Amino acid sequence: MSRLKDRVAVVSGAATGLGRAAALRLAAEGARIEILDIKDASETVGEIRAAGGEANAELCDVTNEEQIAEAVRAIEERHGKVDILVNNAGILSGRTPWHELTYEEMNRFVQINYLGYFNVSKAVYPLLKKSRHGRIINVASRTYFLANPGQMAYVAAKGAVMGMTRVMAKELGEEGITVNAVAPGMVATPGTEAHSNEEAFNRVMMNQAIKKRVTPEHFAALIAFIASDDAEMITGQMILCDGGGYLH
Ligand SMILES: NC(=O)c1ccc[n+]([C@@H]2O[C@H](COP(=O)([O-])OP(=O)(O)OC[C@H]3O[C@@H](n4cnc5c(N)ncnc54)[C@H](O)[C@@H]3O)[C@@H](O)[C@H]2O)c1
């Protein structure tokens, strides 16, 4: 498939998990991948290159504006533009009653899971403006709708991502840049496996309309579609890939 041939895609948090699957899928469709991650992403880069694709990674904390600026400078030197930005880097949470949450813990989730998306979007924006197919794809979470007890810090930050997505979609429409939020069901990744066991994943699956585990690859396929020209008139939306686990 070459839907994304020669598009430049920046994917944050692609050293592991959902971001890694998104980077592999976008590369398989022809995109040139740029990864921003606080962790070493050389395995993802190696896998893409071994398959004949193009990928680079920058070590970068999405809460650190200087590191982001340095990474974006390197991307500009390599490509001169960005077509697709997938804001995905984030932290997952365990369960803590809201009144036991500290200010520091609330702030940590807001800084990484919400302001991290803002920081990277703002830094990449001048390069996105140079694209004729601009896409911002924000990985959100259906926990906002489910209002998971014990996950207020995480849920609040992900809810803010949806607000940001809707406003940016309106502001960037004139420039032809679409901005959407996408959210998976509960997918096994290093991030979720740290807090949940097999029984928890299977329990979530049994509440879905389609009783099959959602994989990182299912979710990556949604991201590739939103990144493609087929989705040029889809903007300001929140799209779930959860096997019908949350039906409105
Ligand atoms: N897996 C799920 O079930 C699920 C469900 C809903 C939403 N999400 C969201 O999907 C995204 C990816 O989650 P995942 O499950 O793949 O988790 P993961 O922990 O497996 O991967 C997260 C990646 O983000 C990177 N990262 C974390 N903090 C960073 C920072 N400050 N700067 C740069 N990189 C950073 C990590 O190094 C890692 O590579 C997150 O935003 C998460 O909230 C996941």
The ligand as a Gaussian input file, in Angstrom:
#p B3LYP/6-31G(d) Opt

LIG

0 1
 N       -3.116000       0.877000      25.680000
 C       -4.334000       1.287000      25.952000
 O       -5.225000       0.485000      26.285000
 C       -4.677000       2.744000      25.850000
 C       -6.031000       3.112000      25.985000
 C       -6.378000       4.451000      25.830000
 C       -5.405000       5.387000      25.549000
 N       -4.095000       5.013000      25.462000
 C       -3.102000       6.060000      25.167000
 O       -2.248000       5.624000      24.143000
 C       -0.977000       6.247000      24.282000
 C        0.110000       5.180000      24.206000
 O       -0.088000       4.289000      25.279000
 P        0.547000       2.835000      25.319000
 O       -0.492000       1.950000      25.885000
 O        1.185000       2.488000      24.038000
 O        1.666000       3.068000      26.458000
 P        3.217000       2.648000      26.523000
 O        3.641000       2.983000      27.918000
 O        3.396000       1.245000      26.060000
 O        3.918000       3.643000      25.496000
 C        4.016000       5.010000      25.786000
 C        5.220000       5.598000      25.077000
 O        5.270000       6.997000      25.386000
 C        6.605000       7.334000      25.779000
 N        6.582000       8.470000      26.712000
 C        6.057000       8.503000      27.965000
 N        6.266000       9.709000      28.527000
 C        6.936000      10.455000      27.610000
 C        7.440000      11.780000      27.608000
 N        7.313000      12.594000      28.676000
 N        8.074000      12.228000      26.493000
 C        8.234000      11.413000      25.405000
 N        7.790000      10.141000      25.367000
 C        7.147000       9.671000      26.455000
 C        7.147000       6.068000      26.439000
 O        8.572000       6.064000      26.495000
 C        6.546000       4.977000      25.547000
 O        7.383000       4.703000      24.442000
 C       -1.006000       7.028000      25.595000
 O       -1.284000       8.375000      25.327000
 C       -2.170000       6.366000      26.336000
 O       -2.787000       7.237000      27.251000
 C       -3.722000       3.716000      25.605000

